[in-house]
Amino acid sequence: MFKIYTKTGDKGATSLIGGVRVPKNHIRIESYGTVDELNSYIGMVSDMVNNNEIIEQLREIQDRLFTVGSVLATAPDKNVQMKLPDLHEQDIEWLETNIDKMNEVLPEMRSFILPGGNLASSTCHVARCVCRRAERLVVGMQEINEHVEPIVISYLNRLSDYLFVLCRYIGHLNGASEVPWKPRL
């Protein structure tokens, strides 16, 4: 029987793919942990929307996020024997195509909008924020010379754009009004 617990992390360290042990608060662990959190929020959005096309898109994104997680969880200096999935430029282009398609039916934005509209849209805004945090962590990895594939940063950047447009699109499909931000001056 497979046991979920190994007890190998009880002292605060964990293994990357490739066997290198690092502290559980290592930036690499923080980055793929945040990607995992993002994936969970996207699952929540998927459970809340009643639109098969959106659900299908979100499942595709969840698959790509597992790919991102495996890339980030791999020790950069080790020759890993197992075959791991990878990202492609087409994954970014797919996001852009879907952004453009949703934008075709959305009203032009003339100001910042407050997050909200309905529960699915609001949860999607949370996912967008988590995506931006994941992106910041991955950029932070790069800044301290912790190897990261540039395509991971590009994918997370475009994904946050996709999620913003999806928030608006979900609201639009559900007849929710966008509330413009009116700064107090």
N, C-alpha and C positions, 0 to 999 in steps of 0.2 A: 504494500500500500504506500502511495506517495504521501509524504507529510509536508505540509506547507511551511512548517517551522524547521529551521536547521540549527538554531542557537549560535551560529557563527557570527552573528551581528550583535550579540549581547553586550559586547564591550565598546560598541560605537563605531565599528568599521564594517565595510561591505566590500564586495568584489565587483570590479568592472568586468565586462566581457573581455577575456584575455587573462583574467586571473589576478590582476593588480588590485591590491587592497588599498582602500582610501577611507578617510573618515566620512561618516554619514552626512556631515555638513559641507563636504567638498563641493566646489562650485559645479562640478560635472554632475554630481548627484542632485544638487538643487535644480539644475537646468532640466534634467530629464524627469525629475519629480514634478516640476511645474508643468511640463508637457503632459504628464500623466493627469494632473489636476485639470488641465485644459480639456483633455480628452473626456474626462468625466462630465464636465459642464456641457460639452457638445452632446454627449449622450443624453443629458437632461433636456436640452433643447429639442433633440430628436424625439424624445418621449412626449414633449408638449405640443409639437406642431401636428397638424392634421393635414399634411401635404406630402404625398408619396415622393414627389420629385425632390423636395427639400430633404426628406429623410434619406433618400438614396445618396444625395450629395454629401450629407453629413456622415454617412457610413464610409464613403470614400475618403473623406478627410480624416476620420478616425483611424482608418487603415494607414494613411500617410503619417499620422502622428505616432503610431507604433513604430514606423520606419524611422522617424526622427528620433524617437526615444532610444532605439537600438543603436543608431549612429552615435548619439551622445553618451551612451552607456559603454561604448567600446574604448578600451585603453588605447590611446593613440600610438604608443610605441611598440605594441605587441602584434605579432603575426597571428591573427585569429584563424583557426582552422575551419570554423563553421561558416556557411554561406549566410550572409546578412542582406536584407533588402536595401535598396538605395533610392534616393530621390532623383528625379530627372527634371530638366527644364520644362517638359510637357506638364508636369504636376503644377508648376507655377502658371503656365499658360491656361490650364484647365480652370484654375481659380479666376484668372482674368476674364476668361470667356463667360463664366457664370456671373461675375460682378457686372460685366457689361449687359448681360441679358436681364438681370434684375433691375439695373439702372434705367433700362428702356421704359419701364412702366412707373418709375418713381418720380414724384415731383422734384423739381430742381431745389437744391438746398440754398437758402438765402441767409442762413445763420446757423450757429451751433444749435443742436437740439438736445434737450434733456433726455437721458436714458429713461426708458419706460414705454408705455403703450399697452402692453399686456404681459402676462407672466412669461410667455415664450420669448418675446422680444427683450424683456428685462433680463432674463437669464442669458440670452445671447449677448447682451451688453457685458455681463459679468465674464462670459467666456472671452470676449474681445479684450477685456482688461487683463485677464490671466495670460492671454496670448502675448500681449505687449510685455508683460513681466517676463515671460519665457524668452522673448526676443532680447530684452535687456540683459538677462543672465547669460545668454549665449554670446552676445556682444562682449560682455564682461570677461567671458572665457577667452575670447580672441585677444582682448587687450592685455591679458596676463600671459599670453603665449601658450595657452592651453588649446591644443589643436581643435579646430572645428571647421567642418566643410562650409565654405561660403554659401552654398546653396541652401543650407539649413537656415541661415539668417534671412536670405531672400524669401524662402518659403514662409517662414513665420511672419515676416513683414507683410507679404501679400495676403496671408491668411487673416491677419487682423483687419485688413481692408475689406476682405470678403465678409468677415463677421459683422463689421459695421453696416455694410450694405444689406446683409441678411437681416439684421435687426430692423432696419427700415422696411424691408420687403415683407417680413412677417407682420409687422404692424399694418402695412398697407393691405395685405390680404385679409386681415381681420378687422379692417375699418377703424383702426385706432388712429387718432389724431396725433401728429407730432407736435410737441410743445417746444417752441423756440426759446432759446436762452435769451433773456432780456437782462443784460447786466445793469446793476444799480450803479448809476454814475453820480 
